[in-house]
Amino acid sequence: MSQHRQPPRTVRRRPVRLAVPGLGLALLLSGCTAVAAPAQDDATGAADQATAAAEPSPEPAAFPLTIDNCGVPVTVDAAPQRVVTIKSSATEMLLALGVGDRIVGTGFPDGPVPEEYADAAADLPLLSDRVPAAEVVLQAEPDLVYAGWESNLTAEGAGDRATLAGLGVATYVAPSACKDPAYQPDHLTFDEVFDEIGEVAALLGVPEAATELVAEQQAALDALAPDDSGRTALWYSSGTDVPYVGAGIGAPQMIMSAVGLTNIAEGVADTWASFSWEQVAQDDPDVIVLVDAAWNTAEQKKELLATNPATANLTAVRAERYLVVPFAASEAGVRNVPAALDLAEQLAALDVTG
């Protein structure tokens, strides 16, 4: 058998988006080249050429495929069939693309999956409540590890990317989580979230699933009417003495902008950042978005805010103007659009007069 194979195609980090969701990525992957048909003199030949022109040419195989991921080249010779996902955003991406049956292990879940994925997720093997150790990951025999954070893929975590690659295991990190300034989004946009959906679908060999999912989410986003009252908000994720908040360039900022809220931490050039209660008190936000996580629930945050002298007199605390978002929806992924719709409904139901 011949050992020759076509060279890997490379998907760059920020493909050009076209009007049809997923089409830009499909064209980028296909690398189509026009080939001249041999000249034919008879009528039959002319008819054959006309028929051929009317029919789409078969697309070349999508694999081998190379993706530039946070500055790391990731090459797969075929669509991965055994995937370990770390963080809910990664797990839910595969479920949303209809390939949850390829998940051979999960780690670091941030909460229950959305109801529509519950059946598909019921029997997923949980490797660890936090980042699984490299030896645990390798016992699952994955051909791909898909992580929500770059920090998940270290020697102390699920395994160093170079080491895993040397063992034949590809790795992929959510592009929104890239920490290298050359790769980190300046300000995360829904287009970039949709690009990740398309890139993961290409990696898994199911581009049509991305086209359908992105079209559905784009339509929902287009129908969202942002609040126009100019309300300010704090996105409170965790922390007691020092609050850890959604800052100015990540998913929280993107979602609040879509809803029509002004983030009081918008000027902080990070995805998440330490803030200060003194600054929160000075800004006195109209509403507070509470991130609900198993290890730090929204109810726990409400109690802290009501009893902390630095926050007890905040307008939003006294009036209990709270919006709640699941932790898994606060990171870039397939839950961002539904989260924006849900927060918009919650905001509309609040009494934010006065």
N, C-alpha and C positions, 0 to 999 in steps of 0.2 A: 504494500500500500504506500502511496506517495506520502512523504512527510511535509510536502509544501502546503502552506495555507495562506490565505490572504492576510495582509497586515491589519492590525487592529485599527478600527476607526476611532477617532478621538472626538469626544464631546467637550467643548470648552465650557467654562464655568457659567457664562451668561449668554446663552444662545439668543439670537434675534427672535423676538416674538412676532408672529404673524397674526392676522385677523382670526384665523381658525385655530381654536385651542389645540395644542399638540402638533400642529402641522409643521411649525418651524423645526421642532425637534425631529419629526419624521423625515423631513427633507435633509436635515443635517446628517442623520444616520444613514440615509439611503445612498448618498454619494452617486446619484444617477448620472450616467453618461450616455449621450445620444450616440447611436451606432447607425451608420448609413446602411440602408438595405441594398442588395445587389440590383443592378438595373435589369428590368424585364420588359420585353417588347410587346408581348401579347396581352390581350384583354384580361385573361385570367390573372396574369401577374399584376396588372393594374388594380384589379378588384381585390387581390390578396393584400396589396399594399394599402389600399383604402381601409380594408377591414382591420389590418394591423394598426394603422394610425388611429382608428377609433377606439381601440382597446388599450387599456393601460398596460405599460410594460411591467413585467414582474420585477418586484423590488429585490435588490441583492440581499443576502442574509445580513441580519443586524449584528452578527457576531463573527469574529472577535470584536469586542468593544472596549475602548479605553476612555475613562472619564477623569478629568482633572478635578479632584475633590480636595478642597482646602490646600491646594498645592501638592497633593500626593496623587500620582498617576495610579488609577485603579483599572486593572484589565481583567476582563472575564472572557473566556473562550466560548461560553454558552450561558444561557439564562440560569442563574443560581436556583437550585431546587431545595437546598437545606440552609435556612437562614436563622441566625440568632439575632433577635432584636433587643436593644437596650434603650429604655425609656418608652413611655406610652406613645409618644409621638411617632416613633419608629414602628411599633407594633400596630398601631391603628392605621398607619399608611398602608401596610400590606393588607390589612383587613379591608380597607376601603377600595383597594385595587383588586380585590377578589382572589388574592393568593395567600390567604391566611394558612392554608394547608401546607405551605412550604416552611412555616415557622417550626423549628425544632427546639426552640428554647427562648424564653424571655427573661429579662432582668430589669430591675429598677422600675416597676410599675408605679405610676403616679396616682392611680385611682382606678375605679371600674371603667371599662370601656363603654361607649355609648350603647344604648339599648339595641340599636339596629345591628351591632356587631356581637351581641352577647352570645348567641348560639355558636358562631364561628370561633369565639374566643374561649368557650367553656372548657375545652380540654387542652389548651396550650400549656406546655411544660414550663413551670416557673423555676428558673435556675437559681435566682436569688432575689430577695426583696430589695437589695441594693445592686451595685455593679458586680456581676459574677466574676470570680477569679478566672485567670486564663486557663488553668487546668480544667475548670468546670466547663468553660466554653468549648474547649477542644474535645471534651468527652462527648459533646453533642454532635461532633463531626460536621460542622457547618462548612459550606463553601463560600458563605458571605456572613459578615457581622455588620449590622446596620445600627449605628449608635446615634443618639440624639445630641450628645455632647462630645467634643474632642477629648475632654478629660476622661471619658469612659474608656478610651483606648490607650492605656499606658501599661507599662510593665507591672505596676501595682494594681491595675484594674483588670480589664478583660483581655489585655495583651497589647504589646506594642505593635503598631501597624506594620512596620518593616518585618518584625519577627513573624507575625501572622502570615504576611505575604510569602515569606520564605517557606512556610509550612503549607502553602497552597490555599490559604484562606484570604479572600478579598475582604476589604473593609470599606465602609462608606459612612460618612458623617453628614448629618443634616447641614447643608451649606450655610444656613442662617446662623449656625453655631461656630463657624470658622473664626478663629481668633487672630490669624494673620491679617494685618490691616489691608493687605492686597486682596484679600478674599472676603473679609467681613463686609456685609452690606452697609452702605452709608446710612440708609434708613430703610428697614425692611418694608417691602411692599407686597401686596397680594400677588402681583405678577411674579415676584420671586418665589413666593410660596407655590404658585402654580408651576413654575419652572422646576421646582424640586419634585413635584408630583410627576411631571413628565420625565424627568431624569431617572427617578427610581423606577418608573414603569418601563423605560427603555432598558435599564439595567436588568430588569426581571423578564424582559421579552413580552410585555403586555401593553404596548403603547396605546392601543385602542381603549383600554380601560381608563387611562389618563385623560384621553380626549373627552370621554363621556363625563368623567368626574369633574374636570375643570369647567366644562360647559355648564354643568348643573350648578356648580358653586359660583361661577361668574354671573349667571342669571340671578341667583339669589342675592348676590352682592349688589348688582345693578338695581335691584328693587328696594334696597335699603335706603330709607330717607334719614339722613343724619339729623340729630337734634340741632336746632339753630339758635338756642337760647344763650350760648356762650358759657355753659357751665364748666367749672374746673373740677378736676378729680385727682385723687391719689390712688395709685395701683399698689396696694399693700400685699406683699407676698409672704414675708416672714420677719422674724426678729422681734425682740422685746426692747432692750435698751437702745438698740440702733435698728431702725426699720430698713428692711431690704425691699426695694421698690422696683416697679417697672420703669425703666429710664427711657431715653429719647430715641433709640434706634431699633428696638426689637419688636417682637410681636405685641406686647402690651400697648406700645405707642401706636402701632399700626391699627390695632383694634379700636382704641379710644378715638383715633382720628376718624375712623369709619363711622363710629357711633355719634360723633359730634362733640366729644368731651375734650377739654384742654388739659393735658397732663402737666401737673405742677413740677414734675421732674423732667420735662421735655428737654431742658437745656443740658442734661447730663448725657454725654456722648458714649453711652454704653447700652447694652441690652437690659441688664439688671444692675443695680448699684445700691450701695449703702447710702442712706440719706440721713436726716436728723429730725427728731421730733420738734426741735426748735424751729426748723425751717417749715415743717408741716404746719405748726401753729401759726407762723407768720403768714403763710399762704392761705390758711383756713379754707380748704377745698369745699366745694358745694356738695360733692358726693365722694364716697370712698368705695373703691372696688376691692373686694376681699377675695383673695385666692383661697379656695377650699381644698385642703390637702389632708390626707389621713393623719399625717404627723403634726399638722397645725391647721385645725379646722377654722371655718369662718366664724363659728360660734365662739371659739377660743379668742379669736381676734377681737370680736365685739366686746367680750368681757374685759380684755386688756385695755382697749381704747376707752372704755367707760370708767375704768378704775385708775388709769395712769393720769397723774396730775397734769402732765404735759399735753394730754389729748382730751381729757374729760369735757373741756369746754369748747371743743371744736363744734362749729355749726352742724356739720354732718353727723357727729356723734350724738349731740343733744337731740337732733331731729331723727336719728336713726335712718339716715339716708345712705343705705348700703346697697351695692350691687354685688352679686356673688358669681364667681367664675371658677369652674373646676381647674385644678392645677394643670392637667393634661391639655386643656384648651389654651393655656397661657404661653405655650411654646409653639414655634412655627410648625404648622402641619395641617392636616385635613380638618381639624376642629376649629380653626380660626374663623372661618366664615360663619358656621353655626353659632359660635360664641358671640360674634358681633351682632347677629340677629337677636340672640337671647338677651344680651345686655341692652340693646335698644328697646326691647319690650319692657325690661325691668325699669329702665330709666323713664319710659313713658308712664309707667304705673306709679312712680314716686311723686310725692308732693314736694316739689322743689321751688315753691313760691316763697318769696320773702327772704 
